[in-house]
Amino acid sequence: MKYLSTRGQAPLQSFADMLLAGLAPDGGLYLPEAWPHFTPAETAAFAGQPYAQVARAVIGRLVGDSFSPAERAVDIAGAYAGFDDRRIAPLVEIGPNLFLMELFHGPTFAFKDIALQVLGRMFARALAKRGGRATVLAATSGDTGSAAIAALGGLENIEVFVLHPKGRVSEVQRRQMTTAPFANVHNIALEGTFDDCQAIVKALFAETAFARAVSLTAVNSINFARIAAQSVYYFTAAAQLGAPPVFVVPTGNFGDVFAGEAAMRMGLAIDKLVVATNANDIMARALNDGVYASGDAQPTLSPSMDIQVASNFERALFEASGRDAQWVREAMGRFADTKSLTLPENIRAALRARYAAARCDDEQTLAAIARVHAETGRLIDPHTAVGIAAVGNLKLQTKGPVVVLSTAHPAKFPDAVRRATGLIPPPPPRLSAVLSAPEKIVDLAADKGLVRAFIEARLPPS
Ligand SMILES: *Cc1c(COP(=O)(O)O)cnc(C)c1O
């Protein structure tokens, strides 16, 4: 199995090299050269299998010969050993044919653990085989940072730099990052938005001399290894339900919902993928109106989705264009220049066949939290609530199961939950510990030169 770039001007790579590189050198995103395929009998047979077994099957087809089956089994077992629910991604029925898929049972209580716990282990293994060091640079709107730190903190030969927008992540999210007791972890609070953080990360990757000198790499959802690991829970949920589900996915950078497209392209029967956004609705506008145009990110109650540029959309565009790398390259170039891209009708039609989209504002988010609590006694977090609100806004025509991805534990966002219900969700013990530990953090202006100098000053001499 080899990986190609969506912009068509980078050499094919093995899974391990793609994993260590993150972004392709031509600025594109990696995808499998050809999707592996599971037959309906194979996907149905996942019902009743332990999560790790399904993960071995799905991830196994994507890694090719980069890791042996025994190595994969060790990494996947290790990744999920620390989860506080043995089902890893349990389904909970909250209404007639309406389910939550709880993805927050990992060490940092958000869905990103599911992929990053696997990725961290494979990353250390690939690096040990290749030799040398790696510098991981990540931009986070809240949850990627802590999940990356939980996965990579304390590993040898890896230095981790995490940029978050100052004051725009919740206190719990910030503390989960800044209280990590690892010398190889460096937290930067950037004076700006998440998009500023992401723009600096991209700009530093584009400085090829610097990127090569420090072996820069990314574990953001632009890294296809994350998509690979996230596609697994679409398989486990569909197999359990026994009918093609509608999946409703609270969306920011389009990574999680694209993992659903990946599962479809690997043969899984899915009725529809619903992209649920907050007021930062670039993706809802792109899918509903055909214009992918970014504005300024607004702070909302679901900060992990406060994003105006959805990097992974490039993957969906590449597939929707029939894998036309030249078109993607030109289109992404135009978008970079003008911040706007009008999608041709053939691409819109291809996207509509798979995706639907709905946005909701903070009022609707709070109403969804209150309604689910009133009807079921459950507290949900504001990101999950955006998904619940989308179900109401869309008036879906489906007789099959509807699965809302529950992407974070409500105790990560106590303020929103309290505003909606008057209740403060009790934090799990692991989360209470971070609320009192000392923080390690540096403030920097949104200037890529400052960030580069900060990184260079903190790398061990080679
Ligand atoms: C990251 C995140 C999202 C958005 O996921 P994308 O893959 O960026 O679309 C949604 N909810 C929570 C809680 C998150 O941490």
The ligand as a Tripos MOL2 file, in Angstrom:
@<TRIPOS>MOLECULE
LIG
   15    15     1     0     0
SMALL
NO_CHARGES

@<TRIPOS>ATOM
      1 C1        -11.6400   18.1430   17.1390 C.3       1 LIG1
      2 C2        -13.0240   18.0980   17.6320 C.ar      1 LIG1
      3 C3        -14.1150   18.1680   16.7580 C.ar      1 LIG1
      4 C4        -13.9590   18.4050   15.2800 C.3       1 LIG1
      5 O1        -13.3300   17.3260   14.6080 O.3       1 LIG1
      6 P1        -12.7030   17.5390   13.1610 P.3       1 LIG1
      7 O2        -12.0530   16.2490   12.8400 O.co2     1 LIG1
      8 O3        -11.7130   18.6600   13.2930 O.co2     1 LIG1
      9 O4        -13.8090   17.8910   12.2380 O.co2     1 LIG1
     10 C5        -15.3850   18.0400   17.3000 C.ar      1 LIG1
     11 N1        -15.5810   17.8810   18.6280 N.ar      1 LIG1
     12 C6        -14.5570   17.8180   19.4890 C.ar      1 LIG1
     13 C7        -14.8400   17.6600   20.9320 C.3       1 LIG1
     14 C8        -13.2500   17.9110   19.0340 C.ar      1 LIG1
     15 O5        -12.2280   17.8340   19.8920 O.3       1 LIG1
@<TRIPOS>BOND
     1     1     2 1
     2     2     3 ar
     3     2    14 ar
     4     3     4 1
     5     3    10 ar
     6     4     5 1
     7     5     6 1
     8     6     7 2
     9     6     8 1
    10     6     9 1
    11    10    11 ar
    12    11    12 ar
    13    12    13 1
    14    12    14 ar
    15    14    15 1
@<TRIPOS>SUBSTRUCTURE
     1 LIG1         1 GROUP 0 **** ****
